[in-house]
Amino acid sequence: MVPLLLVLLLILVLFGTGFAVEALWYIALAVLVLWVLGFLFHGSGSRWYRW
């Protein structure tokens, strides 16, 4: 019974990690798109970044 629970726990951890990693890829892609759009459509004479 214990090995079965350990395998199920391992599956849940790997599933959660995979979901988190994939979500981070989507967040990174969205930030990259916003960064490129900010670079392309900045006003003349101003900085294209705000920090």
C-alpha atoms as one frame of an Amber mdcrd trajectory, in Angstrom:
protein
   0.000   0.000   0.000   2.820   2.433   0.835   4.619   1.997  -2.527   1.359
   2.707  -4.336   0.883   5.908  -2.347   4.477   6.931  -3.042   4.004   6.385
  -6.781   0.779   8.400  -6.753   2.511  11.172  -4.807   5.382  11.163  -7.327
   2.895  11.400 -10.197   1.165  14.370  -8.549   4.477  16.155  -7.941   5.647
  15.599 -11.521   2.283  16.722 -12.902   2.355  19.875 -10.773   5.937  20.650
 -11.784   5.155  20.121 -15.452   2.145  22.411 -15.233   4.159  25.105 -13.442
   7.000  24.918 -15.962   4.609  25.145 -18.903   2.800  28.075 -17.289   6.154
  29.831 -16.804   6.930  29.351 -20.504   3.637  31.043 -21.416   4.295  33.907
 -18.999   7.798  34.369 -20.411   6.415  34.384 -23.948   3.804  37.017 -23.017
   6.464  39.227 -21.403   8.675  38.867 -24.474   5.804  39.900 -26.765   5.032
  42.935 -24.589   8.718  43.881 -24.547   8.990  43.661 -28.350   5.773  45.639
 -28.833   7.032  48.301 -26.443  10.287  48.476 -28.355   8.554  48.764 -31.738
   5.838  51.263 -30.772   7.652  53.639 -28.453   7.261  57.372 -28.872  10.033
  59.317 -30.539  12.549  60.810 -28.160  11.391  58.763 -25.190  12.706  55.632
 -23.617  10.820  52.505 -24.631  11.154  50.994 -21.179   9.763  52.378 -17.945
  12.169  51.214 -15.248
